[in-house]
């Protein structure tokens, strides 16, 4: 139990970034923001938090961006791989 608590404390910024992203997805959409725009905003927020706090290694943060684009349905895996 002590090891799990230590691990969670060490990864607090990872959890904070993911929680901030989820919280940004919950409120209703503003009138002039498309659903894809909101998803890109969430990706940018999570990436920024993880980049600044270095919760995970920076190359992993860079790899999360295309993964999130595919998971959120912003673009197809083929288009993400071409970019």
Buried (B, 14 or more C-beta within 10 A) or exposed (E): EEEEEEEEEEEEBBEBBBEBBEEBEEEEEEEEEEEEEBBBBBBBBBBEBBBEBEBBEEEEBEEBEBEBBBEBEBBEEEEBEEE
